Amino acid sequence: MQFLSRIEEILLLAIWKLDDNAYGISIREQVEKDTGVKWLSGAIYGPLSRLRKNGYVTIEMAEQGNDQRGRPRIYYTLTTVGKEKLQAIQVLNRVMWTNVPDVK
């Protein structure tokens, strides 16, 4: 089994939570909300590219309206394989934490 890196896991979870609204800025904001850590925008694009290359996410370019400037938004969606990876890491985390004494 190929394991996800922690950032890949965090990004897949953010995309899953955001559903149809998962694009660069919204993903970064969700990650910041979930982790409590400030992220640079560029820090997510390398891992997002790997997730796409590995077939865990797909992208769709948004239609750009007449009033929008700059680059069109790229929306990310989990693939079936991406969902399976999230399920596998969820199970692994549960198993790994079973019978672990409190770390307080």
PyMOL commands that set and color helices and strands:
alter all, ss='L'
color gray80, all
select helices_A, chain A and resi 6-21+24-35+42-53+80-97
alter helices_A, ss='H'
color red, helices_A
select strands_A, chain A and resi 57-61+74-78
alter strands_A, ss='S'
color yellow, strands_A
deselect
rebuild
show_as cartoon
